[in-house]
Amino acid sequence: MKVIITGCGRHSKNLVQSLKHNADGREVEVIGINNSPVNILRSEVDKAIIAPSITDPSYIDWLLALCTSEQVDVILPYITAELPILAANREKLESSGTKVSVASEGALQIANDKLELARLFPEYMPCQTAVHSSEEIRCFAKHMGYWSGTQLCCKLADKCGGTGFAILDEKRYLDIGSFGKIGVNRYLSIDQLCEIADKVNADIILQEYVPGTDYSVCVLADHGKVELCCGFAGYAMEYGAVTQGEILKNDQAYAIAVDLTSRLNLDGNACFDFIIRADGSPVLLECNPRISATVPFIAEAGADLVYLRCKQLLGEPIDTNISFDYGLKMVKYYDACYYH
């Protein structure tokens, strides 16, 4: 089997390893592509190729030519912003015999849009709104009771991986000793957020902040039907990826993931991010209809959801009778790669 991983960078290393060490003992050749010579993964992959930007008009033709010349079986996209582009060009890319692991354009329009997801499924998600000015921020904050103790947080509507996330706190924003620390939450005062909104043209989501434990459920779906799912708690995160975690089952979160997969008709790999409150109840934060950086952790726990997705796309049977190793813990370390 030969696969391309797009946006292939540091978080893809364990994914490549799990594909190559699959349960079938099958030889898997991996081509990693990235438009950044600095961020591209240079170890583990069979080939590392610098790609055009996904916004380059020639990108799809370049990718098609690569798939044709390399006789690629499957494209595994890793970049959220790329998913609609690949979905819109699926037929063109698959004309060369390469399968593309991406949900439909309709499913992505909702799953990729944090605000639309919250509008359609308010029963699962925190109260939130899009703000573009200080007036809108103060109005929502007053409505939510921010000055009476209700915590709020903000994030960028079109970003993932924790980019742009901050918690509003009128005292903790003064702790300059936390600035730049990896894995530490950033705090803002409401005045700071208001100044940003008035000066920067950005879609900012302002929402109720729910304290608790980060938790994710990764699924392998077949046109709306969940074939396999597994959850894990994230006790520490860096660059939007879990660096310390534990495989755990939360039945309520599993049920939400199954429900949304069906209602959105998701296909392939998807990851639902939650906060688990102290009482064990889950609150959905967002859905990422693509490979998760922590999928290799689930592979160690019993099922390589990405390799199984490749088999699924190629029309090969997959074993869904899997018992996950709940309680398995993980800590991630980084190593160096030297190159010319």
Wavefront OBJ file of the C-alpha trace (Angstrom):
o trace
v 0.000 0.000 0.000
v 1.251 3.486 -0.826
v -0.197 6.554 0.914
v 0.320 10.303 0.908
v -0.031 12.255 4.143
v -0.618 15.944 3.477
v 0.560 18.570 5.951
v 3.013 15.943 7.148
v 4.972 17.419 10.068
v 6.170 16.656 13.574
v 2.777 15.377 14.760
v 2.697 12.879 11.876
v 5.713 10.867 13.042
v 3.793 8.438 15.242
v 1.092 8.142 12.598
v 3.659 7.043 10.023
v 5.107 4.551 12.503
v 1.706 3.012 13.242
v 0.910 2.693 9.520
v 4.198 0.901 8.926
v 3.821 -1.375 11.963
v 0.248 -2.371 11.137
v -1.340 -5.535 12.507
v -1.357 -7.189 9.065
v 2.418 -6.931 8.717
v 1.749 -5.236 5.405
v 4.359 -3.092 3.705
v 3.128 0.511 3.642
v 5.080 3.160 1.775
v 4.455 6.693 3.030
v 5.035 9.921 1.114
v 4.891 12.974 3.340
v 4.149 16.324 1.732
v 4.244 19.786 3.271
v 4.702 23.262 1.833
v 7.215 24.141 4.572
v 10.830 22.914 4.260
v 11.220 23.545 7.988
v 8.094 21.761 9.247
v 8.020 18.772 6.905
v 8.601 15.385 8.549
v 11.956 14.074 7.324
v 12.240 10.883 9.367
v 10.116 7.699 9.130
v 8.632 8.607 5.717
v 9.883 6.958 2.512
v 9.796 10.298 0.692
v 9.477 13.874 1.941
v 8.299 16.241 -0.795
v 7.826 20.012 -0.628
v 4.371 20.839 -1.966
v 2.729 24.026 -3.233
v 0.459 25.810 -0.788
v -3.097 24.452 -0.699
v -4.218 27.920 -1.834
v -2.032 27.749 -4.943
v -4.260 27.286 -8.037
v -1.880 24.580 -9.274
v -2.085 22.516 -6.061
v -4.686 19.966 -7.157
v -3.016 19.384 -10.543
v 0.335 19.017 -8.776
v -1.162 16.508 -6.327
v -2.842 14.575 -9.140
v 0.435 14.351 -11.071
v 2.207 13.102 -7.945
v -0.437 10.453 -7.305
v -0.235 9.294 -10.916
v 3.550 9.119 -11.091
v 3.898 7.431 -7.687
v 0.848 5.162 -8.138
v -0.568 6.267 -4.792
v -3.412 4.263 -3.282
v -4.717 6.677 -0.637
v -4.450 10.387 0.221
v -4.712 11.074 3.970
v -5.273 14.820 4.562
v -4.005 16.283 7.823
v -4.933 19.958 7.339
v -8.429 21.130 8.264
v -8.411 23.958 5.707
v -7.547 21.509 2.934
v -10.554 19.237 3.460
v -13.087 21.279 1.426
v -10.559 21.622 -1.403
v -10.029 17.874 -1.588
v -13.741 17.145 -1.261
v -14.507 19.488 -4.167
v -11.843 17.791 -6.311
v -12.385 14.209 -5.192
v -13.498 12.928 -8.607
v -10.548 14.545 -10.354
v -8.053 13.068 -7.904
v -9.680 9.650 -7.928
v -9.522 9.542 -11.733
v -5.942 8.332 -11.318
v -7.068 5.424 -9.132
v -6.160 7.132 -5.849
v -8.728 7.168 -3.048
v -9.147 10.358 -0.997
v -10.020 10.088 2.690
v -12.404 13.001 3.057
v -16.065 13.462 3.971
v -18.601 15.022 1.616
v -18.703 18.766 0.967
v -22.064 18.993 2.737
v -20.806 17.256 5.866
v -17.693 19.438 5.964
v -19.711 22.655 5.706
v -21.106 21.888 9.145
v -18.399 19.816 10.828
v -15.654 22.270 9.837
v -17.665 25.293 10.995
v -17.566 25.661 14.799
v -20.375 28.214 14.848
v -22.672 26.219 12.562
v -22.046 23.085 14.627
v -23.019 24.959 17.794
v -26.115 26.408 16.108
v -27.354 22.992 15.032
v -26.424 21.090 18.194
v -26.807 23.512 21.138
v -27.832 20.643 23.407
v -24.272 19.305 23.303
v -22.177 22.501 23.233
v -21.444 25.575 25.370
v -23.320 28.818 24.755
v -21.322 30.861 22.244
v -21.432 33.576 19.608
v -19.251 35.247 16.989
v -17.993 38.706 17.956
v -16.302 41.369 15.861
v -16.345 44.437 18.108
v -16.012 45.541 21.716
v -19.720 46.326 21.783
v -20.626 42.746 20.824
v -18.168 41.338 23.364
v -19.513 43.396 26.261
v -23.109 42.632 25.284
v -22.514 38.856 25.282
v -20.449 39.035 28.473
v -23.276 40.882 30.234
v -25.839 38.373 28.926
v -23.741 35.467 30.211
v -23.063 37.071 33.600
v -19.316 37.444 33.156
v -19.006 40.131 35.829
v -21.006 37.911 38.196
v -18.616 35.005 37.900
v -19.438 33.124 34.687
v -16.167 32.234 32.975
v -15.706 32.927 29.268
v -13.092 31.937 26.702
v -12.341 32.900 23.123
v -10.932 31.207 20.028
v -10.640 31.836 16.326
v -13.443 30.449 14.189
v -11.196 29.321 11.335
v -8.272 27.838 13.288
v -7.572 24.530 14.981
v -5.045 23.022 17.357
v -5.680 25.543 20.118
v -4.542 28.470 17.959
v -6.049 31.690 19.269
v -7.525 30.123 22.403
v -7.515 32.190 25.590
v -9.486 32.357 28.831
v -10.912 35.664 30.031
v -9.768 36.398 33.567
v -9.437 39.850 35.118
v -6.609 38.765 37.435
v -4.675 35.935 35.807
v -3.997 37.895 32.610
v -1.449 39.867 34.665
v 0.751 36.788 35.191
v 3.463 37.595 32.638
v 5.502 34.645 33.926
v 3.182 32.339 31.971
v 3.686 34.110 28.622
v 5.225 31.807 26.027
v 5.060 28.691 28.184
v 4.182 25.656 26.123
v 1.075 23.831 27.296
v -0.046 26.693 29.571
v -3.334 28.490 28.980
v -3.159 32.121 27.899
v -5.377 34.606 29.749
v -6.840 37.897 28.544
v -8.806 40.646 30.229
v -12.057 41.630 28.591
v -10.555 45.049 27.781
v -7.698 43.369 25.918
v -10.094 41.221 23.902
v -12.197 44.295 23.097
v -9.139 46.139 21.814
v -8.190 43.171 19.638
v -11.691 42.848 18.189
v -11.816 46.556 17.331
v -8.410 46.527 15.644
v -8.217 43.088 14.001
v -10.453 41.752 11.245
v -11.112 38.239 12.554
v -14.017 35.935 13.356
v -13.691 35.500 17.114
v -15.807 32.973 18.960
v -16.714 33.997 22.502
v -18.150 31.170 24.572
v -18.851 29.929 28.049
v -15.700 28.394 29.514
v -16.290 24.898 30.876
v -13.665 23.722 33.387
v -12.788 20.049 33.379
v -10.633 17.448 31.646
v -9.864 17.532 27.936
v -11.295 14.442 26.266
v -11.563 13.239 22.677
v -13.403 10.476 20.864
v -11.907 9.296 17.589
v -14.161 7.416 15.204
v -13.874 5.435 12.005
v -17.098 5.965 10.091
v -18.627 4.483 6.961
v -21.020 7.059 5.471
v -22.597 8.014 8.788
v -22.202 4.704 10.597
v -19.555 4.434 13.300
v -17.549 1.270 12.761
v -15.112 1.847 15.637
v -14.638 4.527 18.287
v -12.254 5.061 21.156
v -11.796 7.899 23.644
v -8.893 9.305 25.585
v -8.303 11.979 28.210
v -5.663 14.597 27.543
v -3.859 15.633 30.707
v -1.268 17.825 28.971
v -1.103 19.415 25.526
v 1.497 21.186 23.400
v 0.892 22.790 20.002
v -2.680 21.492 20.075
v -1.656 17.832 20.499
v -1.944 15.633 23.580
v 1.430 14.897 25.163
v 0.129 13.031 28.213
v -3.056 11.007 28.120
v -5.034 7.919 29.041
v -7.420 5.681 27.087
v -10.783 6.061 28.840
v -14.395 5.359 27.980
v -17.161 7.884 28.542
v -20.450 6.400 27.391
v -22.177 9.781 27.054
v -19.399 11.170 24.873
v -19.445 8.007 22.753
v -23.211 8.400 22.269
v -22.791 12.040 21.158
v -20.057 11.058 18.694
v -22.253 8.306 17.233
v -25.246 10.657 16.991
v -23.342 13.454 15.244
v -21.563 11.055 12.900
v -24.952 9.800 11.778
v -26.644 13.200 11.548
v -23.726 14.769 9.666
v -23.156 11.639 7.555
v -19.436 11.743 8.305
v -17.178 9.328 6.485
v -13.714 8.108 7.443
v -11.668 9.412 10.364
v -13.083 12.070 12.663
v -12.326 13.303 16.159
v -14.766 14.916 18.595
v -13.255 17.123 21.300
v -14.987 17.443 24.662
v -14.555 18.762 28.174
v -15.507 16.261 30.846
v -16.960 18.015 33.868
v -16.185 16.908 37.435
v -19.456 14.923 37.479
v -18.407 12.968 34.371
v -20.769 14.680 31.932
v -19.295 15.674 28.541
v -19.572 19.035 26.785
v -18.756 19.013 23.071
v -16.288 21.688 21.926
v -15.765 20.875 18.247
v -15.490 18.207 15.584
v -12.415 17.637 13.428
v -13.469 15.533 10.397
v -9.939 14.295 9.712
v -7.022 12.408 11.222
v -6.239 13.348 14.823
v -2.640 13.809 15.961
v -3.365 11.313 18.752
v -4.763 8.486 16.594
v -1.490 6.492 17.013
v -2.283 6.327 20.758
v -5.522 4.539 19.871
v -3.574 2.227 17.564
v -1.483 1.173 20.565
v -4.726 0.606 22.490
v -6.079 -1.844 19.921
v -7.112 -0.343 16.568
v -5.123 1.615 14.009
v -8.055 3.691 12.771
v -6.051 5.297 9.973
v -4.694 2.035 8.547
v -8.199 0.560 8.799
v -9.504 3.592 6.925
v -7.062 2.891 4.113
v -8.320 -0.704 3.921
v -11.904 0.545 3.991
v -11.268 2.887 1.051
v -9.638 0.085 -0.926
v -12.678 -2.138 -0.420
v -10.926 -4.548 1.926
v -12.728 -6.038 4.943
v -11.863 -4.657 8.369
v -12.196 -6.295 11.769
v -14.435 -4.245 14.069
v -14.519 -6.826 16.871
v -11.860 -5.068 18.928
v -11.395 -4.724 22.682
v -9.572 -1.522 23.557
v -6.931 -1.401 26.265
v -8.682 1.051 28.564
v -6.347 2.471 31.166
v -3.390 2.556 28.778
v -1.386 5.730 29.429
v 0.866 7.736 27.118
v 3.492 10.408 27.415
v 5.058 11.949 24.314
v 8.720 12.878 23.982
v 10.425 14.817 21.236
v 13.680 13.949 19.507
v 15.861 15.787 17.015
v 16.263 15.226 13.281
v 19.496 16.335 11.617
v 19.550 17.070 7.885
v 21.279 19.133 5.168
l 1 2 3 4 5 6 7 8 9 10 11 12 13 14 15 16 17 18 19 20 21 22 23 24 25 26 27 28 29 30 31 32 33 34 35 36 37 38 39 40 41 42 43 44 45 46 47 48 49 50 51 52 53 54 55 56 57 58 59 60 61 62 63 64 65 66 67 68 69 70 71 72 73 74 75 76 77 78 79 80 81 82 83 84 85 86 87 88 89 90 91 92 93 94 95 96 97 98 99 100 101 102 103 104 105 106 107 108 109 110 111 112 113 114 115 116 117 118 119 120 121 122 123 124 125 126 127 128 129 130 131 132 133 134 135 136 137 138 139 140 141 142 143 144 145 146 147 148 149 150 151 152 153 154 155 156 157 158 159 160 161 162 163 164 165 166 167 168 169 170 171 172 173 174 175 176 177 178 179 180 181 182 183 184 185 186 187 188 189 190 191 192 193 194 195 196 197 198 199 200 201 202 203 204 205 206 207 208 209 210 211 212 213 214 215 216 217 218 219 220 221 222 223 224 225 226 227 228 229 230 231 232 233 234 235 236 237 238 239 240 241 242 243 244 245 246 247 248 249 250 251 252 253 254 255 256 257 258 259 260 261 262 263 264 265 266 267 268 269 270 271 272 273 274 275 276 277 278 279 280 281 282 283 284 285 286 287 288 289 290 291 292 293 294 295 296 297 298 299 300 301 302 303 304 305 306 307 308 309 310 311 312 313 314 315 316 317 318 319 320 321 322 323 324 325 326 327 328 329 330 331 332 333 334 335 336 337 338 339 340
